[in-house]
């Protein structure tokens, strides 16, 4: 349903004031005039009733082709019309707000002979955010640096992981703890990222990066292509044997650990001779050097554009000689240089021999495509849990004990150990448009709790609100809406 589908608004202001309805789907409590939507654009006043403008999404592994729109309580709901494995998701279902209401849909179904109940809701989250993994060696910004969207601080750079830079965005402080502009910018950025849209982020003292879930990051206008195969030391360990006999020395330049094959344990094991090379950096263990450069956008996430700048004088007494062949390469194979020592033991650029092309290509071949990963992180609070059971702590214990299976829009989630229900979900595993927002500002995310019917009743579930799928189809929800059946995105068959 769209605003264009709604009835015409009344002719006079007095009539409009008289016919406004108050929506209780979130704490904003909008007064909505006939033919208009609330501030969230998710609820509208149609014919004197509050309706959902978005369809409830039902997932089916059996459905072939694209999505279909099938109205609730319509003539199209016929025997055999809906696949037998159809399940109701929280997408488009409505919320449990205010807290005392049962969840919008509490559906009973038989699953592999077991009598199960699935409780679905759209949860409103102020305590939420996203963790963004950006596959790149490029230095995006210092750890702890502020990350901005539309000029407002929406998060920070957090600890880097192997081959990836990490951002932590959102959270209750940015959403509601500071200015209205910051809260709105934070909510808009989170919503776009969770719905797999591109968002431009700027990092204080660092880079501008365009992030989109499932796509390559764009750093300072340049699209990243590869995630590094490993640090410089790991690269040496993986490929030293393949390089032996083709070149006399290999240096893999890396912001973390720069590797030198002649000194590295991998080289020693296979009998690689000394070359008299000297690396200008902090020596860790043999053949492994920290801090050959400050972090940057150059080779291997360093500031290096000329790799020779990390070399000191060569030592003839330790193996240096005219004609010695040197390959310097980055951890992705995107940057490389080939040199030969002259009579003064100074490296001179030379053409890469054909036999060494594979030595560079083998690094690139073992790199994975550079991607952005967006994980939504939320903590399920009192309103949500009260909509599932009368004693919310019992739901927490059931989820933590894995008696209750928690999903988000039908997608698997990771539930953090410890108190509460804090979960993470990969946004690309949900159907498109699964996330929403309210003007609080806060995010809206779908959740489904599935457990045996007996266990649900034992924990104090809302027994009177349980309905079969057929009843749901015939009666709809608290807010009249439509249903959309989609193929399960997790079903790759």
Secondary structure, 3 states (H helix, E strand, C coil): CCHHHCCCCCCCHHHHHHHCEECCCCCCCCEECCCCECCCCCEEEECCEEEECCCEEEEECCCCCCCEEEECCCCCCCCCCCCCCCEECCCCCCCCCCCCCCCCEEEEEEECCEEEEEEEEEEEECCEEEEEEEECCCCCCCCCCEEEECCEEEEEEEEEECCEEEEEEECHHHHHCCCHHHHHHHHHHHHHHHCCCCEEEEECCCCEEEECCCCCCEECCEECCEECCCCHHHHHHHHHHHHECCECEEEEECCCCEEECCCCHHHHHCCCCCCCCCECCEECCCCEEECCCCECCCHHHECCCCHHHHECCCCHHHCCCCCCEEEEEECCCCCEEEEEECCCCCEEECCCCHHHHHHHHHHHHCCEECCEEEEEEEEECHHHHHCCECCHHHHHHHHHCCCCEEEECCEECEECCCCCEEEEEEHHHCCCCCCEEECCCEEEEEEEEEEEHHHHHHCCECHHHEEEHHHHHHHCCCCECEEEEEECCCCCC
